[in-house]
Amino acid sequence: MLDILTLFLFNIIVYNIPLLYGTTGEIMIEKSGSLNLGVEGTMAIGAVVGYLAGARTGSLLAACLVAFIASGVVGLLFAFLTVTLQANQNVTGLTITTFGVAFYYFIGNAVANSAAGWPSLIDTKLGSKTQAIEIPLLSKIPFIGKILFSHMILVYVGIIIAVLMWFYFKKTVPGLKLRAIGENPAAADSLGVNVALYKYVHIIIGSGIMGIGGLYMGLNLGGTYEGSNCWINGYGWISIALVIFANWSPAKAILGTVVFGFFNTLTVKYADLAYAFPSALGWLNKIPSHFFSALPFIITLIVLIASSLSKKKKSGEPQAIGRNYYREDR
């Protein structure tokens, strides 16, 4: 029974770290005052392009770099349209999601239907680079050692990115300037901050981080391309809601990932929990399986409703989020 519980908690981290990448990337973008609803599409592009690059080179580092660059280019497109051309941010983000998912299927189907076929993770050198890394001593701690300290490297990288981003926002001058732009771009501009440059740089970096999350998701699914289901599978939309749940804090996003991850993991592991703990959790088997499939999105909806009804005095939401900045109106 303890093994089943350990595996359940372990899988909360394994299968939901992409949410952390998507959330921290979106937090960086929103801190600049931009609202990017294209997380799903950005992650999809990073996933398929990064995976194919990694499968071709056999290098996880190359896969991450290509995923970051490809998604960063998507961020550059978003920045050009919304910062330079002053396009509507909501419409632009939704367009990127539509384009990104379509691009995923276009490239995926083209490769899958080629003579070489789709490269399976286990048949490439990349597969050996995705094995779990056990941290010495810590991974041997009973119970929590397996849960927290026996993961592949991208799990640790995601957590490090979240911590460094929190430090960047709170303790560095560029981070403080970025937050100022998100709160009042005209005031920041009057103090000599290059608003457009800051927006461009952070939108590109934030989008690149999302792309690595998409790549991790593809790797976690074994790199199997079905042609019917996108690897991202709604995680981009959940990441947007998780930004609100984390109150625009990268550090709190780690906790938020665990909370949302619990419901995601419950979708596929509820039967195991019911079997291991029949007296306490046996009732889980009486609930239709379709409800568990919808549960993560139901929780997302509840978070959005609750956030719209509550009035937090210390909300981390940037005041200028979603509004284009016209320098001439300063």
C-alpha positions, 0 to 999 in steps of 0.5 A: 500500500505504501508503494502505491501511495509513494508512486502516486505522489511521485507521479504528481511531480513527474507528470505535472512539471510541464505546468510549472514551465508553462506557468513560470513562462506566462508569469514572466510575460504577464509581469511585463504587462502582456497577456499571452493566451497562446501558451498551449500553442507555444508549448506545442511548437516547442514540444514537436520541434525540440523532440525531433531535434533531440531524436536526430542529435541524441542530445537532450541539451540540443532538444532543450535549446531548439525547443527554447529557440522555436518557442522564443520565435513564437514569443517574438512574433507575439511581441511584434504583433502586440508591442510594435503593431499594437494588436489585440493581445487576447486575439493574438494569443488565441491565434498563436494557440490555434497556429501552434497546435496546427503546426504540431499536427502538420509537422508530426503527420509529415514526419510520421508519414515519411519513409523514416517514420516517427522516431520513437524515444526508445529507439534513439539515443535521446531515450538514455538521456531522460533517465531519472537522476538520483541525488546522492544521500537524499534519494535514499531517505525513506518515502520522500527520497523516491518522491522528491529526489529521483527525477530526470534533470528537467524536473530539477531545472523547472524548479530552479527556473521558478526559484531564480525567477522569483529572485529576479523579480524581487532582488534585481534591478532589471526585475524591479524595472520589469514589475514597474512596466507591468504596473505603470509603463508610462511611469517606467518610461518617464524614468528612462526604462526602455519599455518596448525592449523589456517587453520583447526580451521577457516575452521571448524568454517566457515563451522559450521556457514554455517550449521546454515544458512542452518538450518535457511533456513529449518526453514524459509520454515516451515521444509517442506521436498518435496523430490524434491527441496533442501532447500538451492536451490542455496543459497550456490553458491550465497553466494560465489559470495556475498563474492566478492561483499562484498570485503571479509568484514563481515560488508559489507556482511550485506549490500550485503545480503540486495542487493541480498535479494532484487532480491530474494524477488522480485522473489516471491513478484513482483506481490504484488508490481505491484498491490500496485503501478500500476502506478510505478511498474505495468510493473513488471507483463508484465515480464515473471515469469521465468525471476524473478526466474533466476534473483538472479543467473543473478545478481550473474553472473554479479557480477562475471564478473564485479569483474573479469574485475575490478582491485580494488586497495584496494581489500580484496581478500587474495593473497594466496587464493586457493593455497596450502601451501607447507612448504618445499618450504618456 
